[in-house]
Amino acid sequence: MRKALSKPILILLAVLLVFGTMGFSPGQGQGKGNNANNNVGDLQTSSGDLQRLGTIHGEFDHESEGPVTVIVELTERSVLAAKHNNEQQDRGDLAAVRQSVMDDVSEAAPSSEFAREYDYVFSGFSVEVKQNELRSLAAVDGIKAVYPNVEHQAEVIESTEIGAHEISPNMMDSAPHIGADQAWDELGYTGEGVTVAVLDTGVDYTHPDLEHAFNDYKGYDFVDNDYDPQETPADDPRGDSTNHGSHVAGTIAANGAIKGVAPDATLLAYRVLGPGGSGTTENVVKGIERAVEDGADVMNLSLGNTSNDPDFATSVALDTAMADGVVAVASNGNSGPADWTVGSPGTSRDAISVGATQLPYMMYDASVSTQSGHAYDTSAVMGHLGEDALMALNEGEFEFEYVGLGSADEVDGVDLEGKIALIERGEYPFVEKAENVAAAGAVGAVIFNNVPGEQPDVPGMAVPTIKMSQDNGALMLQELEDGNNTVSFDISQAGMTGELVADFSSRGPVTETWMIKPDVSAPGVNIVSTVPTHNPDQPHAYASMQGTSMSAPHVAGAAALLVQANSGWDTQDVKGALMNTAETLYDLDGNRYPNNTQGAGSIRVADAITTETLMAPGSHSFGTFEKENGRQVERQHFEIQNLSDERKRFDMEVEFFDGEDHIKVNTSNNLNVNPGQAQKVNMNVQVDASGLEGGYYEGLITLTHDDEVIEIPTILFVQDPYEVFQIDDLLDFGNFELNNDIFDVTLGFNYDIDYVDFVIYDAGLTAGAGIATVGAQPEGEHDYQIDASGVLPLLPGVLPSDYYNFVVFVGKDGAEEGWVLGEFELD
């Protein structure tokens, strides 16, 4: 470790802050203390272990009395976590432990008001508490971690309601594109006998395309706490009506005017997102528990938050569900195209995280002309509903009218019949602008940017729409002012695209685990499915939506088909088959999308059902290599399963797209696997990090047998590429001595940190006094002196105790960990 010595005299806080409200998370963790003596205050406890105070995730104001709801995870394992750890956990015993902890929390944090309790896939409870009592809450023995009860939002970008006459079976093109029709017609698998749980805004189970999928027990509503998991209605005073969960459910199992991926699957609905499509962690975790207990085979979570954390409560719950045999599918998020934007629960180690693609479409060249002959050189097709209407713009000149931002109020009163609407980007969704001008009779639209740069393509616009730059838009406005109000178009086909990754789709990798995310991709742009209208006269309809919310249910439906086809497979087999048989995706320039953009590629369900080989895991992270001088060598492995009835000989190749001169992977080139058997493949990974820039390096493991080719996406990290820290390792070591009322403290940090708080607690860790704080500190070893001569004489009066604990809180990027450095007594 780099050593950065410093010894500032810390200024004491102006007032001795005494509180029963500034606690921390206790627990036991292995420490790395560097003192060999036994002076009072050394890092070592009597057991030789550093007493680790469990982690508080999230950002809180520890001086505020404002209430906040948090999710508390206990050190005592949940029923399923214990089972998977070869232990037995009696539910009654766990309830007693949980109640004991909650009783202690009530004493340590008097404002506590408890809500949800968890015991099956997650062990803990949710509680509302004042923020300045959080550390005391977390100080209670038996608490492992505290998570913020963050908002989870339905992952949708745009939504356009359409009539039944405008839709076709098989969900337009997306289900056939991934091979669902082959699974139905050629292989005979439709999801029959498989139960899929939909954790979302509820589901309109009365929709004619969905009612077949529900039995008498339809699921549960965790927003209103009843057995009616319907969507939020239009008259709910708490917020907007919803239709998101119904759309997701239709993609999975609709069977009517449209046909979902698994049309004969059984559905269970769990309403965990309420009015406006938002919900909280406490309900999502409870929904996961209920779905597992209700016997779901597959669960879909088209929701997420922005926390790139594999140990967030929802991610932990999904990992447990997967281990218990429930295939969990989660949307990757809509925060792309930047790296590191995946959020929980898409960050789960085991669940299948799904990115969004756009199906192949025809590209067009477009030019725009006005009477003055200006060159609108940035013109391009933004979107349309059909080629006939788009190409009709080539037929002569059209008058055009400016309608501002294209709101309903701005369009009202403007004669747009048979004309082109000129619209400025901003404030309203593109599709809403197009719908407004279409309702007014416009035959097309030109949307110009309100900032420099490119506008997105938006499939499914209500009128054929051309996009152009801010400067080009200003020229068209000038034409109108000059009295030149006609425009003509020249639009021609420029060729078909392949399947493309949507720009909005969130990218990996995941912090701490360094895993590739998404795992796979699936269609998520312009997806047509079932929705309620909340209009009693016409209660059911269909809508086109886009987002990773639309991608995830394609995979959940595909998983249902695989579960039906291969009842002996476990969840990792299902995940591996979808990943191993996915189609590699390329951008418009023919470049392979990065692994952290597409995962293993776009799913092909029929190929997954019939695969004869499984490689697990379906992607591989080689981890981090940080040795500064010389080569670092690590031994790793994965497994090959031969599902066929013949012996197979495989050729294997490992390649990296960059850095190959300094990264070497040695393994057997020829692998023989007997029929119906599995074989572990060992790899020696050798990295000379000194010859590489810090960052991550992507590659492929390619397995070949005759015409069968399986590609496994890989990733390898050199140094600390994203300055990501591991939550349990901010503090490397620490100790203190108390002499003549002066604390001499030594702390070693594994990373640059944001702050350190120094706190004295009573013997029971129930009340404390903040005595000093220091701001940002660089990685390395630091010495501090705290003159406590004005504080220690006051302790017996304000914080009476037989002895005291010296505690430090270390924070970085919204996460905080607390450590007891040792105990001391007053003379």
C-alpha positions in Angstrom: 0.0 0.0 0.0 1.1 3.5 -0.8 2.0 5.3 2.5 0.9 8.9 2.8 1.8 10.1 6.3 0.0 13.1 7.9 -0.6 14.1 11.5 -3.1 17.0 11.7 -4.5 18.2 15.0 -8.2 17.8 14.5 -10.4 20.7 15.7 -13.1 19.5 18.1 -16.7 20.1 17.2 -17.9 23.3 18.8 -20.5 21.5 20.9 -20.1 18.1 22.3 -22.7 16.2 20.3 -24.3 13.6 22.5 -26.9 11.4 21.0 -28.7 8.1 21.3 -29.1 8.6 17.6 -25.8 8.2 15.9 -25.2 4.5 15.7 -23.7 2.2 13.2 -24.1 -1.4 11.9 -22.4 -3.9 14.2 -21.2 -7.3 12.9 -18.0 -9.2 12.9 -15.5 -8.8 10.1 -11.9 -9.8 9.6 -9.5 -7.0 10.2 -5.9 -6.3 9.1 -4.5 -4.5 12.1 -0.8 -3.7 12.1 -0.1 -3.3 15.8 1.4 -6.3 17.7 1.2 -4.8 21.2 -1.8 -5.0 23.5 -2.2 -1.3 24.5 -5.7 -0.3 25.2 -7.3 0.9 22.0 -5.4 -1.4 19.7 -7.3 -2.6 16.6 -7.4 -6.2 17.8 -10.3 -7.3 20.0 -9.8 -10.1 22.6 -10.7 -12.7 19.9 -8.1 -11.3 17.5 -10.8 -10.0 15.1 -11.5 -6.5 14.1 -15.0 -5.6 15.2 -16.7 -4.5 12.0 -19.8 -2.3 12.2 -22.0 -3.3 9.4 -22.6 -1.1 6.3 -25.1 1.7 5.9 -25.9 1.9 2.2 -27.1 5.2 0.8 -26.8 8.9 1.6 -28.5 10.2 4.8 -28.3 13.3 6.9 -27.3 12.0 10.3 -28.1 15.2 12.0 -31.7 15.5 10.6 -34.8 14.5 12.5 -36.6 14.0 9.2 -38.0 10.5 8.8 -36.7 7.9 6.4 -37.7 4.3 5.6 -34.9 1.8 5.4 -34.6 -2.0 4.8 -32.7 -3.7 7.5 -30.8 -7.0 6.8 -30.1 -9.3 9.7 -27.0 -11.4 10.2 -29.4 -14.4 10.8 -30.0 -16.1 7.5 -33.3 -16.3 5.7 -35.1 -19.6 5.4 -33.8 -20.2 1.8 -30.3 -18.7 2.4 -29.8 -21.1 5.3 -31.1 -24.0 3.2 -28.6 -23.2 0.4 -25.8 -23.0 3.1 -26.7 -26.5 4.3 -28.2 -25.2 7.4 -31.7 -25.4 8.8 -33.7 -22.3 9.7 -37.0 -22.7 11.5 -39.4 -19.9 10.6 -40.5 -19.5 14.2 -37.0 -19.3 15.5 -36.1 -16.7 12.9 -39.2 -14.7 13.9 -38.1 -14.8 17.5 -34.6 -13.5 16.5 -36.1 -10.8 14.3 -38.5 -9.7 17.1 -35.6 -9.5 19.5 -33.7 -7.3 17.1 -36.7 -5.1 16.5 -37.2 -4.7 20.3 -33.6 -3.6 20.6 -34.1 -1.2 17.7 -37.1 0.3 19.4 -34.9 1.1 22.4 -32.0 2.4 20.4 -34.1 4.4 17.9 -37.3 5.4 19.7 -38.9 6.9 16.6 -38.9 3.5 14.9 -42.1 2.4 13.2 -41.9 -1.1 11.6 -43.7 -2.1 8.4 -42.7 -5.1 6.3 -41.0 -8.2 7.7 -39.0 -10.7 5.6 -37.9 -14.2 6.3 -38.0 -16.4 3.2 -35.6 -15.0 0.5 -34.4 -12.1 2.6 -33.9 -11.8 6.4 -34.9 -8.5 8.0 -37.6 -5.8 8.1 -38.4 -2.3 6.9 -38.7 0.5 9.4 -39.3 4.2 9.4 -36.9 6.1 11.6 -35.5 9.6 12.1 -32.3 10.0 10.1 -30.3 11.0 13.2 -31.2 7.7 14.8 -30.0 5.6 11.8 -26.6 4.9 13.2 -28.0 3.8 16.6 -30.5 1.5 14.8 -27.7 0.0 12.8 -25.7 -0.5 16.0 -28.1 -3.1 17.3 -26.5 -6.5 17.6 -27.7 -8.8 14.9 -28.0 -6.2 12.1 -25.8 -6.9 9.0 -26.7 -3.9 6.8 -29.1 -1.0 6.2 -30.4 -0.1 2.8 -32.4 2.9 1.7 -36.0 2.3 0.7 -35.4 3.8 -2.8 -37.9 4.3 -5.5 -38.3 1.7 -8.1 -39.7 2.8 -11.4 -41.3 1.0 -14.3 -38.6 0.9 -17.0 -40.5 2.4 -20.0 -39.4 5.3 -22.3 -42.4 5.9 -24.5 -46.0 4.6 -24.7 -48.6 5.0 -27.5 -52.1 3.6 -27.3 -53.3 2.0 -30.5 -56.6 0.4 -31.6 -57.2 -3.3 -32.1 -57.5 -2.9 -35.9 -53.9 -1.6 -36.0 -52.3 -4.7 -34.4 -51.5 -8.2 -35.7 -51.0 -11.5 -33.8 -47.7 -12.7 -32.5 -47.0 -9.3 -31.0 -46.3 -7.8 -34.4 -42.8 -9.1 -35.1 -40.9 -9.4 -31.8 -42.0 -12.9 -30.7 -41.3 -14.5 -34.1 -38.0 -12.6 -34.3 -36.7 -14.4 -31.2 -38.0 -17.8 -32.5 -41.1 -18.1 -30.3 -43.2 -19.3 -33.3 -40.8 -22.1 -34.0 -41.0 -23.2 -30.3 -44.8 -23.3 -30.6 -45.3 -24.7 -34.1 -42.2 -27.0 -34.6 -41.3 -27.9 -31.0 -44.7 -27.9 -29.4 -43.8 -25.7 -26.4 -46.2 -22.9 -25.4 -45.5 -22.5 -21.7 -48.3 -24.8 -20.6 -47.9 -25.8 -16.9 -45.4 -23.1 -16.2 -46.2 -20.2 -13.7 -44.7 -16.8 -14.3 -44.9 -14.1 -11.7 -45.2 -10.4 -12.8 -43.9 -8.0 -10.2 -45.1 -4.6 -11.5 -47.9 -2.1 -11.4 -50.5 -4.8 -11.3 -52.2 -6.5 -14.3 -55.6 -6.1 -15.9 -56.5 -9.7 -15.6 -59.9 -9.0 -17.2 -58.3 -8.1 -20.6 -59.6 -10.6 -23.1 -56.1 -11.5 -24.2 -55.0 -12.2 -20.6 -57.9 -13.6 -18.7 -57.1 -17.2 -19.8 -53.7 -16.9 -17.9 -55.2 -16.3 -14.4 -56.8 -18.6 -12.0 -59.0 -17.7 -9.0 -55.9 -16.8 -7.0 -54.4 -13.9 -9.0 -51.5 -12.8 -6.8 -51.3 -10.0 -4.3 -51.4 -6.2 -4.1 -48.6 -4.9 -1.8 -49.6 -1.3 -2.4 -53.1 -1.6 -1.0 -52.5 -4.9 0.9 -55.2 -7.0 -0.6 -55.7 -9.9 -3.0 -56.7 -7.7 -6.0 -53.5 -6.9 -8.0 -55.3 -4.7 -10.5 -53.6 -1.6 -12.2 -54.0 1.8 -10.5 -57.4 3.2 -11.8 -57.8 6.6 -13.3 -59.6 8.1 -10.3 -56.9 7.2 -7.7 -56.2 10.5 -5.8 -52.7 9.3 -5.1 -51.5 9.6 -8.6 -51.7 8.6 -12.3 -53.3 5.4 -13.5 -51.1 2.6 -14.8 -50.9 0.1 -17.6 -47.3 -1.0 -17.5 -47.7 -4.4 -15.8 -50.5 -5.4 -18.2 -48.2 -4.6 -21.1 -45.5 -6.7 -19.6 -47.9 -9.6 -18.9 -49.1 -9.5 -22.5 -45.6 -9.9 -23.8 -45.2 -13.0 -21.7 -48.5 -14.8 -22.1 -51.2 -12.9 -24.1 -53.3 -15.2 -26.3 -55.9 -13.4 -28.2 -55.6 -10.5 -30.7 -51.9 -10.7 -29.9 -49.9 -13.7 -28.8 -47.2 -13.5 -26.2 -44.0 -15.5 -26.1 -45.5 -18.2 -23.8 -49.2 -18.0 -24.6 -50.3 -20.9 -22.5 -48.3 -20.0 -19.3 -50.1 -19.2 -16.1 -49.6 -15.7 -14.6 -49.5 -14.4 -11.1 -49.6 -10.6 -10.6 -47.9 -8.8 -7.7 -48.6 -5.1 -7.5 -45.4 -3.6 -6.1 -45.5 -0.4 -8.0 -48.4 2.0 -7.3 -49.8 5.2 -8.8 -47.7 6.7 -11.5 -45.7 3.4 -11.8 -43.4 3.9 -8.9 -42.8 1.8 -5.8 -40.4 1.1 -3.1 -37.7 -1.4 -2.1 -39.7 -2.7 0.8 -42.6 -3.8 -1.4 -40.4 -5.2 -4.2 -38.6 -7.5 -1.8 -41.9 -8.6 -0.2 -43.2 -9.3 -3.7 -40.2 -11.5 -4.5 -40.7 -13.4 -1.3 -44.4 -14.0 -2.1 -43.8 -15.1 -5.7 -41.3 -17.7 -4.5 -43.6 -19.0 -1.8 -46.5 -19.1 -4.2 -44.6 -21.5 -6.4 -43.7 -19.4 -9.4 -41.3 -21.0 -11.9 -40.3 -17.7 -13.5 -40.5 -14.2 -12.3 -40.3 -10.9 -14.2 -39.2 -7.6 -12.8 -39.5 -4.8 -15.4 -38.5 -2.2 -12.8 -35.3 -0.8 -11.3 -33.4 1.9 -9.6 -30.1 3.6 -10.3 -28.0 1.7 -7.7 -25.2 -0.2 -9.4 -24.8 -2.5 -6.4 -24.9 -6.3 -6.5 -25.5 -6.4 -2.7 -28.6 -4.1 -2.8 -31.6 -5.7 -1.1 -33.5 -6.5 -4.3 -30.4 -8.1 -5.9 -29.8 -10.2 -2.9 -33.4 -11.4 -2.8 -33.2 -12.4 -6.5 -30.0 -14.3 -6.0 -31.7 -16.3 -3.3 -34.8 -16.9 -5.5 -32.6 -18.2 -8.3 -30.8 -20.5 -5.9 -34.2 -21.9 -4.9 -35.2 -22.8 -8.5 -37.1 -19.7 -9.7 -35.8 -18.2 -12.9 -35.6 -14.5 -12.1 -35.5 -12.0 -15.0 -34.9 -8.2 -14.6 -34.7 -5.3 -16.9 -31.2 -3.7 -17.1 -32.4 -0.1 -17.0 -33.0 2.8 -19.4 -30.0 5.0 -18.5 -27.7 4.2 -21.4 -25.6 4.5 -23.5 -22.9 5.2 -20.9 -21.1 2.4 -19.1 -21.7 1.5 -15.5 -25.4 2.6 -15.7 -27.0 -0.8 -14.9 -29.1 -0.6 -11.7 -30.5 -3.0 -9.1 -32.1 -5.6 -9.5 -30.4 -5.9 -12.8 -27.1 -6.0 -10.9 -28.0 -9.4 -9.4 -25.2 -12.0 -9.6 -27.5 -14.8 -10.7 -30.7 -13.3 -12.2 -31.0 -12.8 -16.0 -30.5 -9.1 -16.7 -31.9 -7.9 -20.1 -30.9 -5.1 -22.4 -33.1 -3.7 -25.1 -32.8 -4.0 -28.9 -34.6 -2.5 -31.9 -35.7 -5.0 -34.6 -34.3 -4.6 -38.1 -35.8 -1.7 -40.0 -35.5 0.0 -43.3 -33.2 3.1 -43.3 -34.0 6.1 -45.4 -32.2 9.0 -47.0 -34.2 12.2 -46.7 -33.8 15.7 -48.0 -36.0 18.8 -47.4 -36.5 21.7 -49.8 -38.2 25.1 -49.3 -38.8 27.9 -51.8 -35.6 29.8 -51.0 -33.4 26.8 -51.8 -31.9 26.4 -48.4 -29.9 23.2 -47.8 -31.3 21.3 -44.8 -28.3 19.0 -44.7 -29.1 17.4 -41.3 -32.5 16.1 -42.4 -33.2 12.5 -41.6 -36.2 10.2 -40.9 -37.1 10.1 -37.2 -40.0 7.7 -37.3 -43.2 6.7 -38.9 -46.1 4.1 -38.7 -45.7 2.7 -42.2 -43.8 3.2 -45.4 -46.8 4.1 -47.5 -47.4 7.3 -45.4 -43.7 8.1 -45.3 -43.2 7.8 -49.1 -46.4 9.8 -49.7 -44.4 12.9 -48.6 -42.6 12.6 -51.9 -45.8 13.5 -53.8 -45.6 17.3 -54.4 -45.4 20.3 -52.2 -47.0 20.8 -48.8 -47.8 23.9 -46.8 -46.2 23.9 -43.3 -47.2 25.6 -40.1 -45.2 26.3 -36.9 -46.8 24.9 -33.8 -44.1 25.6 -31.2 -43.4 22.6 -28.9 -46.4 20.7 -30.3 -48.5 20.7 -27.2 -52.3 20.1 -27.6 -52.9 23.8 -26.6 -50.4 25.1 -29.2 -51.8 22.8 -32.0 -55.4 23.7 -31.1 -56.7 26.4 -33.5 -53.9 25.9 -36.1 -55.2 24.7 -39.5 -53.0 21.6 -40.1 -55.3 19.6 -42.4 -53.2 18.0 -45.1 -50.2 20.1 -44.0 -46.8 19.6 -42.4 -46.3 20.6 -38.7 -43.0 22.3 -37.9 -42.2 21.6 -34.2 -39.4 22.4 -31.8 -38.0 19.7 -29.6 -38.5 19.9 -25.8 -40.9 19.5 -22.9 -43.2 16.9 -24.4 -42.4 13.4 -25.7 -41.8 13.1 -29.4 -44.7 10.6 -29.8 -47.0 13.1 -28.0 -46.1 15.9 -30.4 -46.8 13.6 -33.4 -50.1 12.4 -31.9 -51.3 16.0 -31.4 -50.6 17.1 -34.9 -52.0 13.9 -36.4 -55.2 14.6 -34.5 -55.3 18.0 -36.1 -55.1 16.5 -39.6 -51.3 16.9 -40.3 -49.8 14.5 -42.8 -46.3 14.8 -41.6 -44.0 16.7 -39.1 -40.6 18.2 -39.0 -39.0 18.3 -35.5 -36.0 20.5 -35.1 -33.6 20.3 -32.2 -33.6 22.8 -29.4 -29.9 22.2 -28.6 -26.9 21.3 -30.7 -26.4 17.6 -31.5 -28.4 14.7 -32.8 -31.9 13.7 -32.0 -32.9 10.0 -31.5 -34.9 7.8 -33.9 -38.4 7.2 -32.6 -40.2 4.3 -34.2 -44.0 4.3 -34.4 -44.6 8.1 -34.8 -48.2 8.9 -35.5 -47.3 10.8 -38.6 -44.1 10.4 -40.7 -41.6 12.7 -39.0 -38.4 14.2 -40.3 -35.8 15.4 -37.8 -33.2 18.2 -38.3 -30.7 20.3 -36.4 -31.4 23.5 -34.4 -29.8 25.6 -37.1 -31.8 23.9 -39.9 -35.0 24.5 -37.9 -34.1 28.2 -37.6 -33.9 28.4 -41.4 -37.3 26.9 -41.8 -38.7 29.4 -39.3 -37.1 32.2 -41.3 -38.8 30.9 -44.4 -42.2 31.2 -42.7 -41.4 34.8 -41.6 -40.4 35.5 -45.2 -43.8 34.2 -46.5 -42.3 31.0 -48.0 -44.6 28.4 -46.4 -44.2 25.3 -48.7 -41.9 22.4 -48.3 -41.1 19.3 -50.4 -39.4 16.1 -49.5 -37.2 13.5 -51.3 -37.2 10.3 -49.3 -35.7 7.0 -50.5 -34.8 3.6 -49.1 -31.2 3.2 -48.0 -31.2 -0.5 -46.9 -32.2 -2.6 -44.0 -30.4 -2.5 -40.6 -29.7 -5.5 -38.5 -31.0 -5.9 -35.0 -29.5 -2.9 -33.1 -29.0 -2.2 -29.4 -31.2 0.7 -28.2 -29.3 3.7 -27.1 -31.3 4.0 -23.9 -30.5 0.5 -22.8 -28.3 0.6 -19.7 -24.8 -0.8 -19.8 -22.5 -2.7 -17.4 -20.3 -3.7 -15.8 -21.4 -4.2 -12.2 -19.3 -2.8 -9.4 -17.7 -5.1 -6.9 -18.5 -8.4 -8.7 -17.1 -6.9 -12.0 -19.6 -8.9 -13.9 -20.8 -8.3 -17.5 -24.3 -6.9 -17.7 -26.7 -7.2 -19.4 -26.6 -11.0 -19.6 -28.7 -11.0 -22.8 -30.7 -8.6 -25.0 -34.2 -8.8 -26.4 -36.6 -6.6 -28.4 -37.6 -3.5 -26.5 -38.5 -0.8 -29.0 -42.0 -0.3 -30.4 -43.4 -3.4 -28.7 -47.2 -3.8 -28.9 -49.0 -5.5 -26.1 -52.1 -5.4 -23.9 -53.2 -2.4 -21.7 -56.3 -1.2 -19.9 -57.8 2.1 -21.0 -59.5 2.9 -17.6 -62.5 3.9 -19.8 -65.6 1.8 -18.8 -67.1 2.1 -22.3 -63.9 0.6 -24.0 -61.9 -0.9 -21.1 -59.3 -2.8 -23.1 -56.8 -1.8 -25.7 -53.2 -2.3 -26.9 -50.2 0.0 -26.8 -46.8 0.4 -28.3 -44.1 0.9 -25.7 -40.3 0.9 -25.5 -37.8 0.3 -22.8 -36.0 -2.5 -21.1 -39.3 -3.2 -19.4 -40.4 -4.5 -22.8 -37.3 -6.6 -23.3 -37.3 -8.5 -20.0 -40.7 -10.2 -20.5 -39.5 -11.6 -23.8 -36.9 -13.4 -21.8 -39.3 -14.3 -19.1 -41.6 -15.9 -21.7 -38.6 -17.6 -23.3 -37.6 -19.0 -19.9 -41.1 -20.4 -19.4 -40.8 -22.3 -22.7 -37.4 -23.7 -21.6 -38.7 -24.7 -18.2 -41.6 -26.6 -20.0 -39.2 -28.2 -22.5 -36.4 -29.1 -20.0 -38.0 -29.8 -16.6 -34.8 -31.2 -15.3 -32.8 -28.1 -15.9 -31.9 -25.8 -13.0 -32.0 -22.0 -13.2 -28.4 -21.7 -14.3 -29.0 -24.2 -17.1 -31.9 -22.0 -18.4 -29.8 -18.9 -18.1 -26.8 -20.6 -19.8 -28.9 -21.9 -22.7 -30.3 -18.5 -23.4 -26.8 -16.9 -23.3 -25.0 -19.7 -25.2 -27.4 -19.5 -28.1 -27.9 -15.8 -28.3 -27.2 -14.0 -31.6 -24.3 -11.6 -31.7 -25.3 -8.0 -32.5 -23.4 -5.5 -34.6 -23.9 -1.7 -35.0 -24.7 0.2 -38.2 -21.0 0.3 -39.0 -20.6 -3.4 -38.7 -18.7 -3.3 -35.4 -19.5 -5.9 -32.8 -21.3 -4.3 -29.8 -19.2 -4.4 -26.6 -20.0 -7.2 -24.2 -21.3 -4.7 -21.6 -23.7 -3.4 -24.2 -25.3 -6.5 -25.5 -24.3 -9.2 -23.1 -24.2 -12.5 -24.9 -26.5 -11.1 -27.6 -30.2 -11.3 -28.6 -32.0 -14.4 -27.4 -33.1 -17.2 -29.8 -35.5 -19.3 -27.9 -35.9 -22.3 -30.2 -32.1 -22.7 -30.4 -31.9 -22.5 -26.6 -34.5 -25.2 -26.2 -32.7 -27.6 -28.6 -29.1 -26.8 -27.6 -26.8 -29.9 -27.1 -24.1 -28.0 -25.2 -24.2 -25.8 -22.1 -21.3 -23.7 -20.9 -21.7 -22.2 -17.4 -21.5 -19.4 -16.5 -22.8 -17.9 -19.8 -20.3 -15.0 -19.3 -17.0 -14.9 -17.5 -15.3 -12.2 -15.5 -11.6 -12.9 -15.0 -11.6 -10.4 -12.1 -9.0 -7.7 -11.3 -5.3 -7.8 -11.9 -3.4 -5.2 -10.0 0.2 -6.4 -9.6 2.3 -3.4 -10.6 5.5 -5.3 -11.5 5.8 -8.6 -13.3 3.1 -11.1 -14.2 0.1 -12.0 -12.1 -1.2 -15.5 -12.7 -4.6 -16.8 -11.6 -6.2 -20.2 -12.0 -9.8 -20.2 -13.0 -12.3 -22.6 -14.5 -15.7 -23.0 -16.1 -17.9 -26.1 -17.0 -19.0 -27.7 -20.2 -22.1 -30.0 -20.3 -22.6 -32.3 -23.2 -26.4 -32.8 -23.4 -26.2 -35.1 -26.5 -26.0 -38.8 -26.7 -22.6 -38.8 -28.4 -19.1 -38.1 -27.4 -18.0 -34.6 -28.4 -14.6 -33.1 -29.1 -14.4 -29.4 -28.7 -11.8 -26.9 -29.8 -11.5 -23.9 -27.5 -10.0 -20.4 -28.2 -9.7 -17.5 -25.8 -9.2 -14.1 -27.4 -9.2 -10.5 -26.2 -10.2 -7.6 -28.4 -7.3 -5.5 -27.0 -4.3 -6.0 -24.8 -3.5 -9.5 -26.1 0.3 -8.8 -25.9 0.0 -8.6 -22.1 -2.9 -11.0 -21.4 -2.4 -14.8 -21.9 -4.9 -17.5 -21.1 -3.6 -21.1 -21.3 -6.0 -24.0 -21.5 -6.5 -27.3 -23.2 -7.2 -26.7 -26.9 -8.9 -30.1 -27.4 -11.6 -31.1 -25.0 -13.4 -34.4 -25.0 -16.8 -34.6 -23.2 -18.7 -37.9 -22.9 -22.5 -37.9 -23.7 -24.6 -36.7 -20.8 -21.6 -35.6 -18.8 -20.1 -32.4 -17.6 -16.4 -31.5 -17.6 -14.6 -28.7 -15.7 -12.1 -26.7 -17.9 -9.2 -25.1 -16.1 -7.6 -21.9 -17.3 -4.3 -20.2 -16.3 -4.7 -16.5 -16.7 -1.5 -14.5 -16.9 -1.5 -10.7 -17.0 1.3 -8.2 -17.1 -0.6 -5.2 -15.8 2.4 -2.9 -16.1 2.1 -3.1 -19.8 -1.6 -2.2 -19.9 -3.6 1.0 -19.1 -6.0 0.8 -16.2 -9.5 -0.2 -17.3 -11.3 -3.3 -18.5 -10.6 -5.6 -21.4 -13.3 -7.6 -23.2 -12.9 -10.8 -25.1 -14.5 -14.1 -26.0 -14.1 -17.8 -25.1 -15.1 -19.7 -28.3 -16.1 -23.4 -28.1 -16.4 -25.2 -31.4 -17.7 -28.7 -32.3 -18.3 -29.3 -36.0 -20.8 -26.6 -37.0 -21.7 -25.8 -33.4 -20.1 -22.6 -32.1 -20.7 -21.1 -28.7 -19.2 -17.7 -27.7 -18.8 -16.8 -24.1 -18.3 -13.0 -23.5 -15.5 -12.2 -21.1 -14.1 -9.3 -19.2 -10.9 -8.6 -17.3 -10.0 -5.6 -15.1 -6.6 -4.1 -14.8 -5.8 -1.9 -11.8 -8.9 0.1 -10.5 -10.4 1.2 -13.8 -13.5 3.0 -12.5 -12.2 3.9 -9.1 -14.9 1.6 -7.7 -14.4 0.6 -4.1 -15.7 -2.4 -2.4 -18.1 -1.4 0.4 -16.4 -3.7 3.0 -12.9 -2.5 2.3 -12.8 1.3 2.7 -10.7 0.8 5.9 -7.7 -1.5 5.6 -6.5 -1.1 9.2 -6.7 1.2 12.2 -5.7 1.6 15.9 -5.5 4.2 18.6 -3.9 5.1 21.9 -5.2 7.5 24.5 -2.5 9.3 26.5 -3.1 12.5 28.6 -6.5 13.1 27.0 -5.0 13.0 23.5 -6.1 10.3 21.0 -3.3 9.2 18.7 -5.1 7.5 15.8 -3.7 5.6 12.8 -6.0 4.7 9.9 -5.2 3.0 6.6 -7.5 3.5 3.6 -7.8 1.2 0.6 -9.3 4.0 -1.5 -9.6 7.8 -1.6 -12.4 8.5 0.8 -14.8 11.4 1.3 -14.7 11.8 5.1 -14.0 10.3 8.5 -16.1 10.9 11.6 -14.6 10.1 15.1 -17.2 9.1 17.7 -17.1 7.9 21.3 -19.8 5.4 22.2 -20.9 4.0 25.6 -20.3 0.3 26.4 -23.5 -0.9 24.9 -23.1 1.1 21.6 -26.4 2.7 22.2 -25.4 6.3 22.5 -22.5 8.3 21.3 -20.7 11.6 21.1 -19.2 13.0 17.9 -15.8 14.5 18.8 -14.1 15.3 15.5 -14.4 15.0 11.7 -12.0 15.2 8.8 -12.8 15.7 5.1 -11.6 13.9 2.0 -8.5 11.8 2.5 -6.4 10.0 -0.1 -5.7 6.3 -0.2 -2.9 5.2 2.2 -1.9 5.5 5.9 -2.7 8.5 7.9 -2.0 9.6 11.5 -4.3 11.9 13.5 -4.1 13.6 16.9 -7.3 14.6 18.6 -7.0 16.7 21.8 -10.0 15.6 23.8 -9.1 17.4 27.1 -12.2 19.5 26.8 -14.5 16.5 26.1 -13.5 13.5 28.2 -14.2 15.2 31.6 -17.8 15.7 30.4 -18.5 12.2 29.4 -19.5 10.7 32.8 -22.2 13.4 33.1 -23.6 13.3 29.6 -22.7 9.7 28.5 -22.4 7.6 31.7 -20.8 4.2 31.1 -18.4 1.7 32.7 -16.2 2.0 29.6 -16.3 3.5 26.1 -15.8 2.5 22.5 -13.7 4.5 20.1 -15.4 4.4 16.7 -14.7 5.7 13.2 -17.1 6.1 10.3 -15.6 6.1 6.9 -17.6 7.3 3.9 -17.3 7.4 0.1 -19.8 7.9 -2.7 -22.9 7.6 -0.6 -21.8 4.5 1.3 -20.6 4.4 4.9 -19.0 1.8 7.1 -18.3 2.0 10.8 -15.5 0.3 12.8 -14.9 -0.1 16.5 -11.2 0.5 16.9 -11.3 -0.5 20.6 -12.3 0.3 24.1 -11.0 2.6 26.8 -11.8 3.6 30.4 -11.6 7.0 32.1 -9.3 7.4 35.1 
